[in-house]
Amino acid sequence: MKILTVIGARPQFVKAAPVSKALRAAGHEEFLVHTGQHYDPQMSQIFFDEMGIPTPNVNLEVGSGLHGWQTAQMLMGIESLLLEQNPDWILLYGDTNSTLAGALAGSKLQIPIAHVEAGLRSFNRDMPEEHNRVLADHASDLLFCPTQVAASHLANEGITRGVHIVGDVMYDAVLAFSALSEEKSTLLTSLNIAPKDYSLATVHRPANTDNPENLHAIFEAFRELDENIIFPVHPRTRGKIADLIDNIEEFSPKLRLIEPVGYLDMLSLEKNAKRILTDSGGIQKEAYWFQIPCVTLREETEWVETVESGWNTLVGADKEKILSAVENWIVPKKRPNVYGDGHAAEKIVEILGVKIAE
């Protein structure tokens, strides 16, 4: 069986790592395409190095750009490779422009599409990712859902064929690399911070970074928390912060902006934090798995299970809500296991193999 896998952004590298390993262990051929959507070494190459992801067969090196231009460049490149490689399946992850481009290319050439992390919905159509994931799902032949909730979303949209609840591949990755992060990461030592003596923050979504009012409210909340906050800064976000705040050290002495970190360092930061403040989808789940309280700087989430269980609170970019969530946090007594058994990758590969045999 020949699989053409499309990845391009940091979260997709994490998701692809266990599936790529399972594909190759089962003797299948994988042709790995990196669109180049994330191209900074700290946002891309370090993940391949740390997680043992094979070197991509092709890097389209698309880089940054407006959504239409970027998606078009990817679409042309992926279409050409599909014609050249003639794979049995095109395998896509998540909700990025790389995902959408792969779905469009596969559907036009009538190459079966498998979508990992299918069925997620925020129901916020202002998010480009929401359009990408909906379109990818409706174009796909196999839809691998992380949870029952995701499968229910698909059923509500009339998608019932080819739907499989396999668990979350990011949970596979956390289980596989958590111990290694403890062994390899020295970031806490280099930052001179102790476990549970800091909060971890990440902000990268356009709804926050492109809205000065929202970004300022978030940083005002960080300042009023008056505690150590470690903030690995997405390159795009750093420029937005500089436009808003002249001197971050004077603005909030306990807020430390650091460069983006690799997967192992990020796992170490997450599991040793006393809380996490983020607008990232993946980090919400990782906080849940590590049983770290999470304050999500969004009005909605695709990962509703984390909220329903009490481990995640949605606050948007409202300063008072952020402060209240931190000050009034009650640690839940339980953490339901709703994201599978850590073997989602093997299930995906097994189902792909059966479909080819049919």
Summary of the structure (lengths in Angstrom):
residues: 358
radius of gyration: 19.9
end to end distance: 12.3
largest distance: 64.4
contacts: 1220
relative contact order: 0.13
helix: 49%
strand: 15%
